[in-house]
Amino acid sequence: MILALLARLLYAIYFAAPVIAIFRALWSDDRAVRRKRIHRVIGPAIAAVVLTIIVSGVYAWHLRSDVQYWQLVKAAYLMWGLLLWLRVMTALFALLTGGLRRNFPLFGGMIRLILTVVIIVPWAVSAMMAYRVKMSPRFEAMAGFRTANYEKVQFAASDSGRVVAWWIPSLAGAGQDRTVIVVHGLGSNRTNHLAMAKKLYAEGYSVLSIDLRGHGDAGGQICTFGMDEAADVRGAMTWLAAAHPAESSRLYIVAHSMGSAAVIGALAAQPDARVQAVALLSPYDTFASAADDFISSQMLSYSQPLMRYVGLPMLCMHTGRNLYDLRPIDHIAELWPVPVLILHGTRDTLITQTHGRKLFEAATQPKFFVPTDHDHNAVIDDDGVRATISDFFRSARRLPLL
């Protein structure tokens, strides 16, 4: 509760900061003071717009998706507020070390620099990790399903959030009772698993490919790395039961990375007798250990302790959730009696294969582990991986309960 309230307060500060800064700049009667203050407001605004366009452009190109104009405006405005707030924090550090710098200039300056680096850098990184610029799937991404009667649908998550998905009914038509729910990973959207969806659709399954919150066209902007996203998966199962009960009397789920954590959380909290099998690609056993892998592989060595011990608590602060409690390894056994397949690449440095093996050891039979020769994201694009999942779904049987 405290973290959730703190997150709300932080984002309120970020959105209020530009307005407050503008009013403050225009309030003075002294033209020179007013001009100086206006320049101090405009500088961060320009920096925010440039950073947002560059980062969002690279992000959209990588995902082969489009960024909505309104998303760019919101992200740039939030970045502007964040930069202004960081400037306030920097001024506060200067004030706190003012006396020390007057009496001991070198030592006081070092303390100010240390405070700035230790607080400002992880604060900025954590804010940008939590707040997602959403990328919308391009319409032409569905070209592979041109003959299908697919539709874009939306429904409520179990916590009332908004989920958006593509519903692709089976070619087999009446009498087909198998549906696959496809769940993407962090920073992705429903477009990125279309090859998987196309493979399963061709084999007679209906497919529901969803956007998790803070991604694609779904509601929300804050990512909780699988914790709150579990409600989106539960919402998908509820929607299928209401809208397509006949087509979804047997459910199969394939999920990647963060999506795997969401699926484990969803099925552990709310078991569903329709679920026949679950395939997890590149999953993580705990968020803390996954974050540690990411930091080790993606960040400079001297910054790693800073991000581990300062950045992660700040990320919890910005998501409003204690992410250290996100531990799929503690719940995967609760998927029983559903068969579980785990595929994890030997070249995965973002989330190393150790995570998949630990989850496999914690799961209850029937369970299967398949190592692949892929990195974290390449595993979703491999024909062999898709064939393995297809074969698993074809042969998997939920254990009967006595």
URRA-V653873 format. One record per residue. RES is the residue in one letter. PHI is phi in whole degrees, -180 to 180 (999 if undefined). PSI is psi as a letter, one per 40 degrees, with the letter a starting at -180 (* if undefined). OMEGA is omega in degrees with one decimal (* if undefined). Layout:
# URRA-V653873
RES|PHI|PSI|OMEGA ; RES|PHI|PSI|OMEGA
This chain:
# URRA-V653873
M|999|d|-179.3 ; I|-64|d|179.0 ; L|-63|d|179.8 ; A|-63|d|178.5 ; L|-66|d|179.4 ; L|-65|d|178.2 ; A|-62|d|178.3 ; R|-61|d|179.5 ; L|-64|d|-179.0 ; L|-61|d|-178.1 ; Y|-70|d|173.7 ; A|-65|d|177.1 ; I|-63|d|-178.0 ; Y|-62|d|-178.0 ; F|-77|d|179.7 ; A|-85|d|-173.1 ; A|-56|d|179.7 ; P|-62|d|-179.8 ; V|-64|d|179.4 ; I|-62|d|-178.9 ; A|-64|d|179.3 ; I|-66|d|179.0 ; F|-61|d|179.5 ; R|-64|d|-179.0 ; A|-66|d|-176.4 ; L|-88|e|-173.1 ; W|-74|d|-173.3 ; S|-69|i|175.7 ; D|-84|e|-179.7 ; D|-81|h|-176.0 ; R|-62|d|-179.4 ; A|-65|d|178.3 ; V|-65|d|-179.4 ; R|-63|d|179.7 ; R|-63|d|179.8 ; K|-63|d|-179.8 ; R|-67|d|177.8 ; I|-63|d|177.7 ; H|-61|d|179.8 ; R|-72|e|175.4 ; V|-90|d|-176.8 ; I|-69|d|-179.4 ; G|-54|d|176.9 ; P|-61|d|179.2 ; A|-64|d|178.9 ; I|-64|d|178.7 ; A|-60|d|-179.4 ; A|-64|d|-179.8 ; V|-65|d|-179.4 ; V|-62|d|-179.8 ; L|-61|d|-178.4 ; T|-65|d|-179.4 ; I|-65|d|-178.8 ; I|-65|d|-177.1 ; V|-64|d|-179.1 ; S|-67|d|178.7 ; G|-64|d|177.9 ; V|-63|d|-179.9 ; Y|-61|d|-179.2 ; A|-66|d|178.6 ; W|-63|d|-179.1 ; H|-64|d|-177.5 ; L|-88|e|-176.0 ; R|55|f|-177.7 ; S|-130|i|178.9 ; D|-114|i|174.6 ; V|-103|h|-178.4 ; Q|-73|i|-179.8 ; Y|-58|d|-178.3 ; W|-65|d|176.9 ; Q|-66|d|177.2 ; L|-63|d|-179.6 ; V|-63|d|-179.7 ; K|-62|d|-178.1 ; A|-66|d|179.7 ; A|-65|d|179.4 ; Y|-65|d|178.1 ; L|-63|d|178.2 ; M|-62|d|176.8 ; W|-60|d|178.1 ; G|-62|d|178.8 ; L|-63|d|-180.0 ; L|-64|d|177.6 ; L|-66|d|178.6 ; W|-65|d|178.4 ; L|-64|d|176.0 ; R|-66|d|176.7 ; V|-62|d|179.5 ; M|-64|d|178.2 ; T|-63|d|177.3 ; A|-64|d|177.9 ; L|-64|d|177.3 ; F|-62|d|178.3 ; A|-63|d|179.3 ; L|-67|d|-177.8 ; L|-66|d|-177.8 ; T|-101|e|-175.8 ; G|-58|d|-179.6 ; G|-63|d|179.9 ; L|-64|d|-178.8 ; R|-71|d|177.6 ; R|-70|d|-177.9 ; N|-86|d|-179.3 ; F|-135|g|-171.7 ; P|-53|d|-176.3 ; L|-66|d|-178.2 ; F|-66|d|179.4 ; G|-63|d|177.2 ; G|-65|d|178.6 ; M|-66|d|179.0 ; I|-62|d|178.4 ; R|-63|d|179.1 ; L|-63|d|-179.9 ; I|-63|d|178.3 ; L|-60|d|-179.3 ; T|-63|d|-178.6 ; V|-68|d|-174.3 ; V|-69|d|-177.5 ; I|-100|d|-171.5 ; I|-66|d|-175.1 ; V|-62|d|179.3 ; P|-65|d|177.3 ; W|-62|d|-179.2 ; A|-65|d|-178.9 ; V|-63|d|-178.1 ; S|-65|d|178.7 ; A|-64|d|-178.3 ; M|-74|d|176.2 ; M|-73|d|-176.2 ; A|-78|d|-177.2 ; Y|-89|h|-174.2 ; R|-101|h|167.8 ; V|-84|h|-171.7 ; K|-81|h|178.0 ; M|-108|h|-178.7 ; S|-91|h|177.0 ; P|-61|i|176.2 ; R|-77|i|-177.9 ; F|-59|d|-176.6 ; E|-69|e|176.7 ; A|-62|d|-179.4 ; M|-88|e|-178.1 ; A|-59|d|179.2 ; G|-67|e|179.5 ; F|-115|f|-172.5 ; R|-59|d|-178.5 ; T|-88|e|-177.1 ; A|-88|i|177.3 ; N|-89|f|-177.4 ; Y|-81|i|177.5 ; E|-147|i|173.8 ; K|-86|h|-177.1 ; V|-125|i|172.3 ; Q|-142|i|-176.7 ; F|-156|i|-176.4 ; A|-88|h|168.5 ; A|-71|i|-177.4 ; S|-68|e|175.4 ; D|-106|e|175.5 ; S|81|e|172.7 ; G|-67|i|-177.4 ; R|-102|h|178.4 ; V|-111|h|176.8 ; V|-119|i|-175.3 ; A|-151|i|165.7 ; W|-101|h|173.6 ; W|-102|h|-175.9 ; I|-121|g|-177.3 ; P|-69|i|-175.4 ; S|-63|i|173.7 ; L|-66|d|-176.5 ; A|-68|d|175.8 ; G|73|a|-176.0 ; A|-58|i|178.9 ; G|93|e|178.6 ; Q|-83|h|-174.6 ; D|-120|e|-176.8 ; R|-111|h|177.2 ; T|-130|h|176.1 ; V|-108|h|172.0 ; I|-96|h|-177.8 ; V|-108|h|-173.8 ; V|-124|h|-175.5 ; H|-82|i|179.0 ; G|-104|a|-176.7 ; L|-63|h|175.1 ; G|71|e|-176.7 ; S|-117|a|172.3 ; N|-161|a|-172.4 ; R|-66|e|178.2 ; T|-66|d|-165.7 ; N|-73|e|178.1 ; H|-114|f|-178.1 ; L|-65|d|178.4 ; A|-64|d|176.2 ; M|-64|d|179.9 ; A|-62|d|-179.1 ; K|-64|d|178.7 ; K|-62|d|-177.1 ; L|-72|d|176.6 ; Y|-62|d|-179.9 ; A|-65|d|-179.1 ; E|-96|e|171.9 ; G|102|e|178.5 ; Y|-84|i|161.6 ; S|-83|i|-175.6 ; V|-132|h|170.2 ; L|-121|h|-179.4 ; S|-103|h|-169.0 ; I|-108|i|167.6 ; D|-98|h|174.1 ; L|-76|i|-179.2 ; R|-55|i|-178.8 ; G|77|e|-178.6 ; H|-138|i|175.7 ; G|56|b|-178.5 ; D|-102|e|-178.3 ; A|-71|i|179.6 ; G|-77|i|176.5 ; G|80|i|177.9 ; Q|-127|e|-174.0 ; I|-96|h|178.8 ; C|-100|h|176.3 ; T|-113|e|167.9 ; F|63|f|176.0 ; G|115|e|-176.8 ; M|-73|c|177.9 ; D|-76|d|-179.6 ; E|-64|e|175.7 ; A|-58|d|178.2 ; A|-65|d|177.7 ; D|-69|d|178.4 ; V|-66|d|177.5 ; R|-63|d|176.9 ; G|-62|d|178.7 ; A|-64|d|179.5 ; M|-67|d|178.3 ; T|-65|d|179.7 ; W|-62|d|179.4 ; L|-62|d|-179.9 ; A|-63|d|-178.4 ; A|-85|d|-172.9 ; A|-90|d|-176.3 ; H|-140|g|-176.1 ; P|-62|d|-177.8 ; A|-69|d|-177.4 ; E|-73|e|-175.3 ; S|-119|f|177.8 ; S|-71|e|170.9 ; R|-126|h|-176.7 ; L|-108|i|173.5 ; Y|-129|i|-176.7 ; I|-131|h|172.3 ; V|-125|h|-174.6 ; A|-141|i|-177.5 ; H|-120|h|169.8 ; S|53|b|179.4 ; M|-56|d|178.3 ; G|-60|d|177.7 ; S|-64|d|177.6 ; A|-62|d|179.2 ; A|-65|d|-179.1 ; V|-67|d|178.5 ; I|-60|d|178.8 ; G|-62|d|-178.8 ; A|-66|d|-176.2 ; L|-75|d|176.8 ; A|-70|d|-178.1 ; A|-79|d|-175.3 ; Q|-144|g|179.5 ; P|-59|i|-177.8 ; D|-132|h|-175.4 ; A|-67|e|179.0 ; R|-77|d|-174.6 ; V|-72|h|-176.5 ; Q|-100|d|-177.3 ; A|-166|i|-179.7 ; V|-133|h|175.3 ; A|-115|h|-177.4 ; L|-116|h|-179.6 ; L|-109|h|176.3 ; S|51|f|-177.5 ; P|-82|i|173.5 ; Y|-118|i|-177.1 ; D|-81|d|173.3 ; T|-141|i|178.9 ; F|-65|d|-177.1 ; A|-60|d|-179.7 ; S|-72|d|175.9 ; A|-66|d|177.6 ; A|-63|d|178.6 ; D|-65|d|175.8 ; D|-62|d|-179.0 ; F|-61|d|-179.4 ; I|-62|d|-178.1 ; S|-65|d|-174.0 ; S|-93|d|-171.1 ; Q|-113|e|-174.2 ; M|-120|i|179.9 ; L|-63|i|-171.8 ; S|-58|d|-176.4 ; Y|-72|e|179.9 ; S|-94|e|-173.8 ; Q|-64|d|177.6 ; P|-60|d|179.7 ; L|-62|d|-178.5 ; M|-73|d|179.2 ; R|-68|d|-169.1 ; Y|-98|e|177.1 ; V|-119|d|-176.1 ; G|-65|d|-177.8 ; L|-66|d|173.7 ; P|-59|d|177.5 ; M|-69|d|175.7 ; L|-66|d|174.5 ; C|-59|d|-179.8 ; M|-63|d|-177.8 ; H|-81|d|176.9 ; T|-87|e|-176.8 ; G|76|e|-178.4 ; R|-135|i|173.5 ; N|-81|g|-174.2 ; L|-68|e|175.0 ; Y|-67|e|176.9 ; D|-83|e|179.4 ; L|-82|g|-173.5 ; R|-133|g|178.4 ; P|-55|d|-178.6 ; I|-63|d|179.8 ; D|-79|e|-172.8 ; H|-124|e|-174.1 ; I|-65|d|178.2 ; A|-65|d|-179.0 ; E|-75|e|175.2 ; L|-74|e|176.9 ; W|-51|h|14.9 ; P|-98|f|-178.9 ; V|-81|h|174.7 ; P|-64|h|-177.3 ; V|-124|h|174.1 ; L|-113|h|177.8 ; I|-117|h|175.5 ; L|-117|h|-177.4 ; H|-147|h|-175.0 ; G|-80|i|177.9 ; T|-71|d|-178.9 ; R|-100|e|179.6 ; D|-77|h|177.4 ; T|-102|e|177.4 ; L|-69|d|174.6 ; I|-133|h|-170.0 ; T|-66|i|-176.3 ; Q|-61|e|177.3 ; T|-56|d|179.3 ; H|-61|d|180.0 ; G|-62|d|179.9 ; R|-67|d|178.2 ; K|-65|d|176.6 ; L|-64|d|178.4 ; F|-61|d|179.8 ; E|-64|d|-178.4 ; A|-80|d|-178.3 ; A|-73|i|179.1 ; T|-103|i|176.4 ; Q|-59|i|2.3 ; P|-80|h|-179.0 ; K|-145|i|-176.5 ; F|-144|i|177.2 ; F|-125|h|-179.6 ; V|-126|h|174.3 ; P|-75|i|178.6 ; T|-126|i|-179.2 ; D|-98|g|-176.2 ; H|-137|i|169.8 ; D|-89|a|-169.3 ; H|-62|d|-174.6 ; N|-95|d|-177.8 ; A|-64|d|-177.6 ; V|-62|d|-177.3 ; I|-81|e|-176.5 ; D|-104|e|-173.5 ; D|-93|h|179.6 ; D|-63|d|-179.8 ; G|-65|d|177.8 ; V|-64|d|179.5 ; R|-63|d|178.3 ; A|-67|d|178.9 ; T|-63|d|179.7 ; I|-66|d|178.8 ; S|-61|d|178.8 ; D|-63|d|179.4 ; F|-63|d|179.8 ; F|-64|d|-178.0 ; R|-66|d|-174.5 ; S|-101|e|-175.1 ; A|-67|i|177.8 ; R|-134|h|174.4 ; R|-64|h|-178.4 ; L|-67|h|177.5 ; P|-73|i|178.1 ; L|-95|h|-178.9 ; L|-79|*|*
